[in-house]
Amino acid sequence: MTEPVVAEIRECIQLAPLHNPHNLRGYQVCRELLPEVPQVAVFDTAFHQSMPAEAYIYGLPYVLYRRHQIRRYGFHGTSHRFVAYRFRQLFQLKREEANLITCHLGNGCSICAIEKGQSIDTSMGFTPLEGLVMGSRSGDVDPAVILHVMAKEELSIHEATTLLNKHSGLYGISGISGDMRELQEEMKAGNPRAKLAIDIFCYRVRKYIGAYCAALGKVDGIIFTGGIGENSALVRAKSCERLDFFGITIDSLLNEKTLHSEGLVSSSQSKVNVAVIPTNEELLIARDTVRTVLGIPHPN
């Protein structure tokens, strides 16, 4: 983090007002306390900078992209990158030998299509609000709905933003919780809204997997990670229903016993390997930091 880098991060505050100011404050404090220690910035948007224009440009007037940088950026890049790397390690594949769909499912959720080691599409967009239904975020919504609700409920921009980010998703649908563990217990107890929230969540995951199968053309592996992806056999099973058309089938016994551990959960007949891989973003960030400080080229 040199002064020019810090200046660029500061310029991007308008695009990341909730994160960049806090991160810069942390940087400033560390620089004052440890002036001789190098600091490195690792961005979870960086992995998605390989997306082609047709994936990141919105169907809005192009001048808004030029004037205000309105485009899809994507997030969770460090997680998607780590589990894709780990999958290739486990199956002894080179980057160019693997097309992967990585599903980071936690309180925040995103899916990424990775072609030969590069992100070509991801479900989160200009902000982490786009894409899948999440713990308290809405995911994809017709933009006209927001304008309609703002008018009907007389909401301010701040209130509408809070509605979409804090009171929607699993929490908003169920009226109970944004925690998948609680919702699964409620569903077992017969709560219909808990079941509806889970059904919507898994349906959205399944739709994105199908879309990314089409985007990639060939899929070698599907990876589930994150708190829900690693620990909910139910979500994994429901998210992979009706995907046998793509040659994707789950082994129910393997799926049930694979919890917070690495393992294959696809059946022996599946043409696509479906794996659970716990993410380790901290390790990836540490590796990137070492490479940056020592000037080691990033491995291909």
TORKE-360467 format. One record per residue (C-alpha): residue in one letter; residue number from 1; x, y, z. Coordinates in Angstrom, 3 decimals. Layout:
r; k; c1; c2; c3
A; NUM; X; Y; Z
...
! end
This chain:
r; k; c1; c2; c3
M; 1; 0.000; 0.000; 0.000
T; 2; 1.886; 2.986; -1.332
E; 3; 0.505; 6.505; -1.264
P; 4; -0.760; 6.270; -4.882
V; 5; -2.577; 3.036; -3.973
V; 6; -4.104; 4.667; -0.889
A; 7; -5.219; 7.603; -3.035
E; 8; -6.947; 5.240; -5.477
I; 9; -8.700; 3.417; -2.636
R; 10; -9.838; 6.790; -1.319
E; 11; -11.218; 7.680; -4.765
C; 12; -13.264; 4.481; -4.716
I; 13; -15.030; 5.368; -1.441
Q; 14; -18.065; 6.453; -3.492
L; 15; -18.316; 2.861; -4.781
A; 16; -17.638; 1.203; -1.401
P; 17; -18.765; 3.683; 1.267
L; 18; -19.323; 1.024; 3.947
H; 19; -15.905; -0.607; 3.676
N; 20; -13.143; 1.589; 2.275
P; 21; -13.241; 4.321; 4.978
H; 22; -12.943; 1.749; 7.803
N; 23; -10.162; -0.148; 6.034
L; 24; -8.235; 3.066; 5.423
R; 25; -8.551; 4.012; 9.099
G; 26; -7.083; 0.657; 10.053
Y; 27; -4.253; 1.182; 7.584
Q; 28; -3.484; 4.643; 8.996
V; 29; -3.340; 3.378; 12.587
C; 30; -1.056; 0.480; 11.651
R; 31; 1.214; 2.811; 9.680
E; 32; 1.560; 5.077; 12.719
L; 33; 2.266; 2.179; 15.085
L; 34; 4.432; 0.111; 12.717
P; 35; 5.854; 2.536; 10.142
E; 36; 8.477; 0.108; 8.808
V; 37; 6.092; -2.826; 8.298
P; 38; 4.700; -3.128; 4.741
Q; 39; 0.934; -3.362; 4.364
V; 40; -0.946; -5.036; 1.526
A; 41; -4.520; -4.574; 0.284
V; 42; -6.271; -7.692; -1.048
F; 43; -9.638; -7.075; -2.709
D; 44; -12.412; -9.653; -2.961
T; 45; -13.515; -7.938; -6.185
A; 46; -10.128; -8.508; -7.877
F; 47; -10.778; -12.107; -8.957
H; 48; -13.799; -10.995; -10.996
Q; 49; -11.903; -8.427; -13.062
S; 50; -11.505; -11.126; -15.724
M; 51; -15.251; -11.047; -16.468
P; 52; -16.001; -10.089; -20.082
A; 53; -17.980; -6.930; -20.795
E; 54; -21.133; -8.874; -21.669
A; 55; -21.127; -10.211; -18.098
Y; 56; -20.422; -6.978; -16.227
I; 57; -22.235; -4.270; -18.214
Y; 58; -25.831; -3.594; -17.129
G; 59; -28.656; -2.926; -19.572
L; 60; -28.570; 0.786; -18.689
P; 61; -27.422; 3.786; -20.738
Y; 62; -23.718; 3.168; -21.408
V; 63; -22.932; 6.717; -20.328
L; 64; -23.654; 5.695; -16.709
Y; 65; -20.840; 3.158; -16.902
R; 66; -18.487; 5.766; -18.350
R; 67; -19.535; 8.554; -15.995
H; 68; -20.154; 6.733; -12.700
Q; 69; -18.517; 3.296; -13.172
I; 70; -21.900; 1.556; -12.875
R; 71; -21.098; -2.081; -13.625
R; 72; -21.079; -5.484; -11.994
Y; 73; -18.014; -5.954; -9.775
G; 74; -18.699; -9.183; -7.886
F; 75; -17.562; -10.112; -4.379
H; 76; -16.359; -13.145; -2.367
G; 77; -13.489; -13.386; -4.852
T; 78; -10.992; -14.644; -2.289
S; 79; -13.341; -17.486; -1.325
H; 80; -14.176; -18.486; -4.902
R; 81; -10.487; -18.389; -5.803
F; 82; -9.435; -20.503; -2.820
V; 83; -11.960; -23.315; -3.249
A; 84; -11.337; -23.468; -7.008
Y; 85; -7.605; -23.781; -6.319
R; 86; -8.223; -26.452; -3.678
F; 87; -10.515; -28.421; -6.032
R; 88; -7.794; -28.464; -8.672
Q; 89; -5.308; -29.630; -6.045
L; 90; -7.560; -32.485; -4.939
F; 91; -8.182; -33.685; -8.478
Q; 92; -4.663; -32.868; -9.741
L; 93; -5.924; -30.564; -12.471
K; 94; -4.221; -27.623; -14.114
R; 95; -6.039; -24.292; -14.301
E; 96; -6.798; -24.745; -17.994
E; 97; -8.236; -28.209; -17.370
A; 98; -11.126; -27.213; -15.091
N; 99; -14.370; -25.323; -15.577
L; 100; -15.960; -24.874; -12.161
I; 101; -19.082; -23.459; -10.507
T; 102; -18.329; -22.329; -6.963
C; 103; -21.207; -21.720; -4.545
H; 104; -20.317; -19.582; -1.511
L; 105; -23.410; -19.909; 0.686
G; 106; -23.410; -18.178; 4.056
N; 107; -25.155; -15.126; 5.456
G; 108; -23.997; -13.524; 2.226
C; 109; -24.178; -15.736; -0.858
S; 110; -22.711; -15.721; -4.334
I; 111; -22.018; -18.148; -7.164
C; 112; -19.156; -17.888; -9.632
A; 113; -18.532; -19.415; -13.063
I; 114; -14.809; -20.128; -13.411
E; 115; -13.408; -21.002; -16.827
K; 116; -9.816; -22.250; -16.868
G; 117; -9.052; -20.500; -13.589
Q; 118; -10.694; -17.177; -14.445
S; 119; -13.992; -15.748; -13.250
I; 120; -16.278; -15.192; -16.256
D; 121; -19.458; -14.401; -14.307
T; 122; -20.664; -14.098; -10.727
S; 123; -24.025; -13.493; -9.099
M; 124; -23.218; -10.417; -6.990
G; 125; -23.058; -7.162; -8.913
F; 126; -22.468; -3.443; -8.327
T; 127; -23.037; -4.246; -4.646
P; 128; -23.327; -7.531; -2.704
L; 129; -27.121; -7.162; -2.916
E; 130; -27.564; -8.726; -6.361
G; 131; -28.031; -12.406; -7.067
L; 132; -29.050; -15.114; -4.610
V; 133; -31.473; -14.802; -1.720
M; 134; -29.302; -14.351; 1.400
G; 135; -29.676; -14.161; 5.173
S; 136; -31.195; -10.680; 5.179
R; 137; -30.513; -9.456; 1.605
S; 138; -33.141; -9.751; -1.093
G; 139; -30.979; -10.793; -4.021
D; 140; -32.418; -10.241; -7.506
V; 141; -35.550; -8.048; -7.482
D; 142; -37.386; -6.246; -10.274
P; 143; -36.119; -2.647; -9.796
A; 144; -39.628; -1.321; -10.401
V; 145; -40.741; -3.111; -7.222
I; 146; -38.436; -0.924; -5.143
L; 147; -39.741; 2.280; -6.698
H; 148; -43.316; 1.085; -6.145
V; 149; -42.719; 0.163; -2.496
M; 150; -40.880; 3.421; -1.830
A; 151; -43.882; 5.346; -3.127
K; 152; -46.481; 3.244; -1.294
E; 153; -44.632; 3.136; 2.031
E; 154; -43.110; 6.627; 1.696
L; 155; -39.612; 5.272; 2.251
S; 156; -36.448; 7.347; 2.066
I; 157; -33.432; 6.074; 0.133
H; 158; -31.830; 5.044; 3.431
E; 159; -34.976; 3.163; 4.511
A; 160; -35.234; 1.389; 1.157
T; 161; -31.585; 0.378; 1.364
T; 162; -32.147; -0.964; 4.869
L; 163; -35.229; -2.873; 3.701
L; 164; -33.259; -4.609; 0.946
N; 165; -30.144; -5.353; 3.008
K; 166; -31.383; -5.933; 6.553
H; 167; -35.041; -6.988; 6.446
S; 168; -35.283; -9.167; 3.341
G; 169; -33.919; -12.551; 2.231
L; 170; -34.458; -15.566; 4.467
Y; 171; -35.316; -13.306; 7.393
G; 172; -37.880; -11.289; 5.465
I; 173; -39.569; -14.290; 3.841
S; 174; -39.745; -16.423; 6.981
G; 175; -40.370; -13.649; 9.492
I; 176; -38.293; -15.759; 11.875
S; 177; -34.575; -15.671; 11.186
G; 178; -31.883; -15.342; 8.551
D; 179; -30.053; -18.315; 10.064
M; 180; -30.479; -21.456; 7.947
R; 181; -30.024; -23.693; 11.003
E; 182; -33.007; -22.142; 12.768
L; 183; -35.098; -22.276; 9.617
Q; 184; -34.395; -25.974; 9.125
E; 185; -35.513; -26.660; 12.686
E; 186; -38.657; -24.593; 12.153
M; 187; -39.371; -26.413; 8.899
K; 188; -39.109; -29.769; 10.684
A; 189; -41.600; -28.438; 13.235
G; 190; -44.047; -27.701; 10.412
N; 191; -43.592; -23.959; 9.919
P; 192; -44.697; -23.246; 6.303
R; 193; -42.898; -19.903; 6.011
A; 194; -39.605; -21.458; 7.068
K; 195; -40.082; -24.104; 4.377
L; 196; -40.949; -21.434; 1.814
A; 197; -37.783; -19.461; 2.640
I; 198; -35.606; -22.571; 2.232
D; 199; -37.359; -23.561; -1.003
I; 200; -36.830; -20.088; -2.483
F; 201; -33.188; -20.044; -1.375
C; 202; -32.415; -23.411; -2.996
Y; 203; -34.434; -22.672; -6.127
R; 204; -32.389; -19.526; -6.720
V; 205; -29.117; -21.457; -6.238
R; 206; -30.313; -24.109; -8.701
K; 207; -31.258; -21.475; -11.291
Y; 208; -27.817; -19.892; -11.126
I; 209; -26.073; -23.272; -11.399
G; 210; -28.129; -23.972; -14.525
A; 211; -27.325; -20.550; -15.970
Y; 212; -23.606; -20.998; -15.363
C; 213; -23.656; -24.455; -16.936
A; 214; -24.880; -22.662; -20.051
A; 215; -22.277; -19.889; -19.695
L; 216; -19.404; -22.358; -19.333
G; 217; -20.550; -24.942; -21.877
K; 218; -18.659; -27.671; -20.008
V; 219; -18.544; -28.120; -16.234
D; 220; -15.985; -30.280; -14.438
G; 221; -16.955; -29.510; -10.865
I; 222; -19.458; -27.809; -8.584
I; 223; -18.204; -26.698; -5.179
F; 224; -20.240; -25.820; -2.092
T; 225; -18.579; -23.690; 0.574
G; 226; -19.441; -21.137; 3.283
G; 227; -21.394; -21.753; 6.480
I; 228; -24.486; -23.092; 4.702
G; 229; -22.674; -24.718; 1.795
E; 230; -20.373; -26.658; 4.112
N; 231; -22.928; -27.655; 6.734
S; 232; -26.383; -28.031; 5.187
A; 233; -26.863; -31.341; 3.391
L; 234; -30.490; -30.326; 2.825
V; 235; -29.558; -27.156; 0.946
R; 236; -26.995; -28.982; -1.188
A; 237; -29.485; -31.723; -2.074
K; 238; -32.325; -29.335; -2.904
S; 239; -29.997; -27.050; -4.876
C; 240; -28.933; -29.964; -7.091
E; 241; -32.419; -31.331; -7.753
R; 242; -33.428; -31.595; -11.439
L; 243; -29.859; -31.031; -12.596
D; 244; -29.497; -34.585; -13.910
F; 245; -30.096; -33.097; -17.375
F; 246; -26.570; -31.657; -16.996
G; 247; -25.242; -34.966; -15.653
I; 248; -25.250; -33.702; -12.053
T; 249; -26.476; -36.128; -9.389
I; 250; -25.922; -36.313; -5.623
D; 251; -25.201; -39.363; -3.450
S; 252; -27.563; -38.862; -0.509
L; 253; -25.442; -40.865; 1.965
L; 254; -22.200; -39.061; 1.074
N; 255; -24.035; -35.750; 1.193
E; 256; -25.500; -36.383; 4.652
K; 257; -22.186; -37.323; 6.233
T; 258; -20.099; -34.544; 4.669
L; 259; -20.365; -31.686; 7.143
H; 260; -17.711; -28.978; 7.564
S; 261; -15.154; -31.186; 5.872
E; 262; -13.765; -31.781; 2.413
G; 263; -15.414; -34.460; 0.373
L; 264; -17.216; -35.527; -2.763
V; 265; -20.999; -35.674; -2.499
S; 266; -21.781; -36.570; -6.129
S; 267; -22.903; -40.060; -7.075
S; 268; -20.741; -42.505; -9.005
Q; 269; -23.008; -41.934; -12.037
S; 270; -22.614; -38.155; -11.952
K; 271; -20.746; -36.703; -14.933
V; 272; -19.798; -33.692; -12.812
N; 273; -17.906; -33.884; -9.520
V; 274; -19.844; -32.125; -6.744
A; 275; -17.630; -31.336; -3.764
V; 276; -17.785; -29.664; -0.372
I; 277; -14.646; -27.619; 0.333
P; 278; -14.366; -25.391; 3.422
T; 279; -13.116; -21.985; 2.385
N; 280; -10.006; -20.342; 3.811
E; 281; -9.943; -16.724; 2.715
E; 282; -7.457; -15.783; 5.439
L; 283; -4.887; -18.242; 4.080
L; 284; -5.319; -16.941; 0.537
I; 285; -4.949; -13.335; 1.718
A; 286; -1.807; -14.287; 3.653
R; 287; -0.332; -15.955; 0.555
D; 288; -1.117; -12.931; -1.613
T; 289; 0.468; -10.684; 0.992
V; 290; 3.684; -12.702; 1.047
R; 291; 3.856; -12.729; -2.763
T; 292; 3.313; -8.975; -2.921
V; 293; 5.886; -8.121; -0.246
L; 294; 8.516; -10.478; -1.683
G; 295; 7.718; -9.738; -5.326
I; 296; 6.853; -13.359; -6.126
P; 297; 4.807; -13.718; -9.358
H; 298; 1.326; -15.129; -8.960
P; 299; 1.269; -18.788; -10.055
N; 300; -0.651; -19.664; -13.215
! end
